[in-house]
Amino acid sequence: TGQNDGATVTLDCYAPLISKDASASYDERHDWGVKKTVDPTYQDGFYPGDKPSWTWTIDVTETVKDQNFSVTGNIKVANPVGSPGNMIVALSDVLNDTTVATVDCGSGATSVTVAPGTIKSCSYSASPSDASATENKATGTFNSINFVATAPVSFVKNVVNGTAKLSDDEIGLLNK
């Protein structure tokens, strides 16, 4: 017949918008040891009024250990205004040192239902073994499609027992 006709179809597609933040910290713990010695350790043969000579020594040692590494934050999932219905989005979170974070969208759930035009937030926490991670990635899966958000990771040091003050009857005050 040689006839044809054209048609145009316009589709509006809606996808979840994923965003996140990251807060990282660790403890730098200082442990202190003290050893007091005297030389000589024993003296005898002195009479009242004699002043024997003693040398007192105080050795202070410090051990520093980095521990309690932690990365925490929130993952936000937005369902755009105009979306035709709720979005159920499954969430996961991982640091670039391969540490997997625990995601909690309430009562331990790892997915969130987001109504059109609203935003839901889930918390996450990770306990890496050191401060080598520099990036944190959240993945939201909706309709078998992954949507990703990243945040930089910068560890803040919390100093624990960073200084020691010692006082001795023979030597006086020592600051370390």
Phi, psi and chi 1 to 4 in degrees:
 res  aa     phi    psi   chi1   chi2   chi3   chi4
   1 THR       -  -25.5   68.2      -      -      -
   2 GLY    74.6   12.1      -      -      -      -
   3 GLN   -99.8  145.2  -62.7  178.4   -7.7      -
   4 ASN  -148.6  166.6   63.2   14.6      -      -
   5 ASP  -144.9  147.4 -166.3    6.8      -      -
   6 GLY  -108.3  154.1      -      -      -      -
   7 ALA  -143.0  149.1      -      -      -      -
   8 THR  -119.8  132.7  -58.8      -      -      -
   9 VAL  -120.6  130.0  176.1      -      -      -
  10 THR  -110.0  125.6  -58.6      -      -      -
  11 LEU  -115.8  137.3  -62.1  174.6      -      -
  12 ASP  -104.2  119.5  -70.0  -36.2      -      -
  13 CYS  -107.7  138.3  -63.8      -      -      -
  14 TYR  -121.0  134.4  -64.5   90.4      -      -
  15 ALA  -129.3  150.4      -      -      -      -
  16 PRO   -68.1  146.0   23.5  -30.8      -      -
  17 LEU  -104.2  118.2  -55.8  172.2      -      -
  18 ILE  -105.5  134.4  -49.0  -67.7      -      -
  19 SER  -140.2  161.8   62.5      -      -      -
  20 LYS  -157.0  166.7   70.4  176.4  -61.1   32.8
  21 ASP  -134.2  170.9   58.8   25.6      -      -
  22 ALA  -148.9  135.6      -      -      -      -
  23 SER  -128.0  124.9  177.3      -      -      -
  24 ALA  -126.2  142.1      -      -      -      -
  25 SER  -153.5  165.2   65.3      -      -      -
  26 TYR  -155.1  162.8   69.8   97.4      -      -
  27 ASP  -101.1  130.9  -66.8  -23.3      -      -
  28 GLU  -100.6  101.9  178.5 -172.7   85.1      -
  29 ARG   -95.3  129.9 -178.5  179.3  178.6   83.8
  30 HIS  -108.1  123.6  -62.0 -109.3      -      -
  31 ASP  -113.1  138.0  -70.0  -46.9      -      -
  32 TRP  -116.2  142.4  -60.9   89.6      -      -
  33 GLY  -125.9  145.8      -      -      -      -
  34 VAL  -131.7  132.2  178.4      -      -      -
  35 LYS  -132.9  124.9 -178.9  179.0  178.5 -176.0
  36 LYS  -112.4  130.2 -179.0  177.4  176.6 -179.7
  37 THR  -130.5  161.6   57.7      -      -      -
  38 VAL  -133.4  144.8   63.3      -      -      -
  39 ASP  -134.1  126.3 -175.2   39.2      -      -
  40 PRO   -74.4  161.0   28.9  -32.3      -      -
  41 THR   -77.5  -18.3   57.8      -      -      -
  42 TYR  -150.4  138.5  176.2   78.0      -      -
  43 GLN  -137.2  142.2  -67.1 -174.7   16.5      -
  44 ASP  -142.0  176.5   63.7    1.1      -      -
  45 GLY    83.6   19.6      -      -      -      -
  46 PHE  -101.8  153.7  -68.6   97.9      -      -
  47 TYR  -111.1  160.6  -62.9  100.1      -      -
  48 PRO   -53.0  133.7  -24.4   32.2      -      -
  49 GLY    97.0  -18.6      -      -      -      -
  50 ASP   -68.5  149.1  -71.4  -13.7      -      -
  51 LYS  -120.8   90.8  -64.9 -177.5  179.5 -179.2
  52 PRO   -68.3  152.2   22.6  -29.1      -      -
  53 SER   -94.6  126.8  175.4      -      -      -
  54 TRP  -125.3  141.7  -54.4   87.5      -      -
  55 THR  -116.5  114.8  -59.6      -      -      -
  56 TRP   -97.2  136.9  -67.2   91.8      -      -
  57 THR  -129.1  134.1  -56.2      -      -      -
  58 ILE  -119.2  120.5  -63.1  179.0      -      -
  59 ASP  -104.6  124.5  -70.4  -42.3      -      -
  60 VAL  -111.6  126.7  178.3      -      -      -
  61 THR  -114.9  148.3   58.7      -      -      -
  62 GLU  -128.4  131.6  175.7 -174.6   22.3      -
  63 THR  -117.5  129.4  -55.8      -      -      -
  64 VAL  -114.8  131.6  179.6      -      -      -
  65 LYS  -136.9  129.6 -179.1  179.6 -179.4 -178.6
  66 ASP   -86.7  131.7  -66.5  -19.9      -      -
  67 GLN  -155.2  175.0   60.7 -173.5   22.9      -
  68 ASN    57.0   48.8  -58.1  -34.4      -      -
  69 PHE   -69.8  136.4  -62.5   90.7      -      -
  70 SER  -148.9  137.0  174.8      -      -      -
  71 VAL  -128.1  124.7  179.1      -      -      -
  72 THR  -134.9  163.9   60.2      -      -      -
  73 GLY   169.6 -163.3      -      -      -      -
  74 ASN  -130.2  146.1  -67.8  -66.2      -      -
  75 ILE  -114.0  126.6  -56.6  166.5      -      -
  76 LYS  -109.0  138.3  -67.3 -177.6  179.6  179.0
  77 VAL  -123.8  121.9 -179.2      -      -      -
  78 ALA  -111.1  138.0      -      -      -      -
  79 ASN  -107.0  115.7 -175.0  -11.8      -      -
  80 PRO   -58.2  151.1  -20.8   30.9      -      -
  81 VAL   -60.3  137.6  172.5      -      -      -
  82 GLY    95.2  -10.4      -      -      -      -
  83 SER   -60.2  141.1  173.0      -      -      -
  84 PRO   -73.7  -10.9   25.9  -32.6      -      -
  85 GLY  -171.7 -178.0      -      -      -      -
  86 ASN   -63.9  149.9  -69.1  -14.9      -      -
  87 MET  -114.6  128.5  -68.2 -178.0  179.1      -
  88 ILE  -102.2  114.3  -60.4  172.5      -      -
  89 VAL  -117.9  123.3 -179.6      -      -      -
  90 ALA   -87.3  136.7      -      -      -      -
  91 LEU  -119.3  144.2  -64.6  170.9      -      -
  92 SER  -139.6  161.9   62.8      -      -      -
  93 ASP  -149.0  136.3 -164.7  -85.2      -      -
  94 VAL  -148.1  144.8   65.6      -      -      -
  95 LEU   -87.4  158.7  -56.1  176.9      -      -
  96 ASN   -75.3    2.8   65.5  -18.0      -      -
  97 ASP   -96.8   11.0   70.2   -7.7      -      -
  98 THR    78.6    7.3   71.5      -      -      -
  99 THR   -71.0  125.0  -59.5      -      -      -
 100 VAL   -89.0  130.9  175.9      -      -      -
 101 ALA   -88.9  156.3      -      -      -      -
 102 THR   -94.0  121.0  -60.2      -      -      -
 103 VAL   -98.1  137.3  174.8      -      -      -
 104 ASP  -133.6  110.8 -173.8    1.9      -      -
 105 CYS   -99.6   18.5  -63.1      -      -      -
 106 GLY   113.0  123.7      -      -      -      -
 107 SER    56.9   30.7  -58.6      -      -      -
 108 GLY    81.6    2.1      -      -      -      -
 109 ALA   -67.7  146.5      -      -      -      -
 110 THR  -111.6   10.7   58.0      -      -      -
 111 SER  -131.1  160.2   64.0      -      -      -
 112 VAL  -138.2  142.5   63.1      -      -      -
 113 THR  -102.2  122.5  -58.9      -      -      -
 114 VAL  -119.1  120.3 -173.0      -      -      -
 115 ALA   -75.0  156.8      -      -      -      -
 116 PRO   -55.5  135.2  -25.4   34.9      -      -
 117 GLY    76.6   13.4      -      -      -      -
 118 THR  -124.9  168.0   64.1      -      -      -
 119 ILE  -127.8  135.0  -61.3  170.9      -      -
 120 LYS  -117.5  149.9  -65.8  -73.8  179.5  129.5
 121 SER  -124.6  138.8 -176.5      -      -      -
 122 CYS  -124.6  145.6  -60.7      -      -      -
 123 SER   -94.1  162.1   63.7      -      -      -
 124 TYR  -146.4  158.0   71.5   88.4      -      -
 125 SER  -148.9  145.0   62.1      -      -      -
 126 ALA  -138.1  148.8      -      -      -      -
 127 SER  -124.7   79.0  -60.9      -      -      -
 128 PRO   -68.5  164.5   24.9  -31.8      -      -
 129 SER   -84.6  -12.6   59.6      -      -      -
 130 ASP  -157.4 -171.2   59.4   26.5      -      -
 131 ALA  -102.5   31.1      -      -      -      -
 132 SER   -82.2  -18.3   63.2      -      -      -
 133 ALA   -67.7  137.5      -      -      -      -
 134 THR  -123.7   -7.6   58.2      -      -      -
 135 GLU  -146.2  147.6 -174.2  177.2   74.3      -
 136 ASN  -125.6  130.3 -177.5 -134.6      -      -
 137 LYS  -122.3  127.0  178.3  172.7   80.5  171.6
 138 ALA  -104.9  139.0      -      -      -      -
 139 THR  -122.2  125.2  -58.1      -      -      -
 140 GLY  -107.5  126.5      -      -      -      -
 141 THR  -109.6  123.2  -55.6      -      -      -
 142 PHE  -135.0  126.2  173.0   66.5      -      -
 143 ASN    52.3   41.8  -72.4  -18.1      -      -
 144 SER    64.5   17.3  -59.7      -      -      -
 145 ILE  -114.6  133.9  -58.8  170.5      -      -
 146 ASN   -91.7  136.2  -69.7  -25.6      -      -
 147 PHE  -122.5  130.4  -59.7   89.2      -      -
 148 VAL  -119.2  144.0  174.2      -      -      -
 149 ALA  -134.6  144.3      -      -      -      -
 150 THR  -126.4  159.0   61.0      -      -      -
 151 ALA  -143.7  143.0      -      -      -      -
 152 PRO   -70.6  149.9   23.5  -30.3      -      -
 153 VAL  -116.4  122.9  172.8      -      -      -
 154 SER  -134.3  113.7 -179.4      -      -      -
 155 PHE   -76.7  136.2  -75.9   86.6      -      -
 156 VAL  -104.5  131.1  174.1      -      -      -
 157 LYS   -88.4  129.8  173.3  174.7   53.1  175.8
 158 ASN  -106.7  115.6  -57.5  -51.0      -      -
 159 VAL   -84.0  127.1  177.6      -      -      -
 160 VAL  -115.1  123.6  178.6      -      -      -
 161 ASN    58.4   44.7  -61.3  -33.5      -      -
 162 GLY   -71.1  -19.7      -      -      -      -
 163 THR  -132.6  159.4   60.0      -      -      -
 164 ALA  -136.8  138.8      -      -      -      -
 165 LYS  -116.8  125.8  -77.4 -168.5  174.6 -173.1
 166 LEU  -119.7  141.5  -54.9  171.1      -      -
 167 SER  -129.0  135.9 -179.2      -      -      -
 168 ASP  -133.1  139.8 -178.2   79.7      -      -
 169 ASP   -62.4  -30.4  -66.4  -17.7      -      -
 170 GLU   -90.8  -33.9  -61.2  -64.8  -33.4      -
 171 ILE  -107.7  -32.5  -64.6  176.0      -      -
 172 GLY   106.0 -153.2      -      -      -      -
 173 LEU   -86.9  133.2 -177.6   65.7      -      -
 174 LEU  -121.5  135.7  -59.9  171.6      -      -
 175 ASN  -115.2  130.9  -73.4  -47.6      -      -
 176 LYS  -126.7      -  -72.3  -72.0 -178.2  176.4
